[in-house]
Amino acid sequence: MMKKGARRLTVDALFAAVALTIFVIELYIPSVGIPGVKLGLANIVTVTAAFLIGPWDAGAILLCRIVLGGIFSGQVMALWYSLAGGTLCWLTMLPLRRILTKKQIWVMSVIGAVAHNVGQILVALAVTRTAAILYYLPVLMVSGVLAGLFTGIAAQLAVNRLDGKIGRK
């Protein structure tokens, strides 16, 4: 029988590996032509993990995926955008995880995606040192809501399918 610490580490590592794999595959999907806009399919794993194994484990999985994804993709500058966006998204999801039910996972995903985009804009403001970048925020908000809705519905389906099969025992 596997000890609780080893089981937790194994489950977290599995989630991180799946998230990183999805991230790398998404790198090969052609962009929609709008800088900074992508589906964020790896976030399905983060949102699913937040509900199945807990928000702290989801945060560790997210951090692992962001750092390793930045290294594997060779996009060092994108790492800063991802860290800021991912951290703000995770911090937003923490309280939402406590008040939303498993039927409202998509809501948490949409709000998290919007928070992610705000984090990216904050980094862009720091890098460019120009407030004109704020004109791009509405584009990111719309894309964030759409991507968050898609990934949230996918995460909700995953949680419904995996609930009771993965998690703490």
Disulfide bonds with the S-S distance in Angstrom:
none
